[in-house]
Amino acid sequence: MAKARVAVLISGTGTNMAALLYAAKADDCPYEIVLVASNNPDAAGLKLAEAEGIATFAHSHKGLSREAHDDIMHEALVAAKTDYVALAGYMRILSPEFVGQWEGRMLNIHPSLLPKYKGLHTHERAIEAGDSHGGCSVHLVTAELDDGPILGQTPVAILPGDTSDSLAARVLIAEHQLYSRVLSDYVARETSPDFLVQQVRERAMALPEADEVVSHGMPCFGIIKGKKFAYVSLDHHGDGKTALLVKISGPDEQAQLIEIDSERYYRPAYFGDGWIAMRLDLGLNDWDEIDRWLARSWHAVAPKKLAALAEFIA
Ligand code: GRF
């Protein structure tokens, strides 16, 4: 299994970046660091990354609009064939365009137990509020600052006499542990059968009159009292694959798809020429495209009246 390609964006010391990088040295780590990039050419973390043989990129934001700078960073990320972006002390507010380009693929670490204390001075605010714990959170990045679904958190006890610096130092230890673990789980999830079935399920069941049954051990989606339009093949006869099976126009299309991408598409055993199997366990699925495959397959089996009604509602 190829490792997920992660780029880390930093502005300063980059100790979280270092933690991600050292964790990635383990053979079984599901990600690799392919780029460390910064808006600050003097960021100490760049030198460390270079010394570790990681590609680096720096471009100051000074004199540039937010969008123009984000575009430059985006290009560097694309050039490095980045799959996921990890923000690690990247002190920039991001444009909605940039956030949109990396939706679901950009994580951030924040030194508080979100949703408490978004923004700056988190430790000071936790101490002042008399909280028993500070801590850190890893979350997906959305357009709102320090918002977005929380993927993991570690609480850190506040000690009597703690200052914001002493607490920050302990929280940083927790950050270093948390970030690589959460990032690993997040990138690995895209190849886990449970996650993949759930993604297909949500999409298939959103189609009109859809229902789910189990057929030969496979989750299978059809129209109530009607025909099936999708199956998820799970380790069929121990082939180790997770694949979505949908209807297609026939043998020509089947052959064409397999020719275009023989790693991803294959002829599903026992299903004949009217179906194609597409592997979901290769990582980085285009779920919008899968939505279209499911809708098309649904249309291929839906009774005319129902299809017309669905068109009408849409
Ligand atoms: C960390 O506290 C992180 O939570 C916050 O910025 C700090 C970056 O520290 N987003 P470092 O550069 O990783 O050492």
Boltz pocket constraint, residues with backbone or C-beta under 6 A from the ligand:
constraints:
  - pocket:
      binder: B
      contacts: [[A, 10], [A, 12], [A, 13], [A, 14], [A, 15], [A, 16], [A, 17], [A, 88], [A, 89], [A, 90], [A, 109], [A, 110], [A, 111], [A, 136], [A, 172], [A, 175]]
      max_distance: 6.0
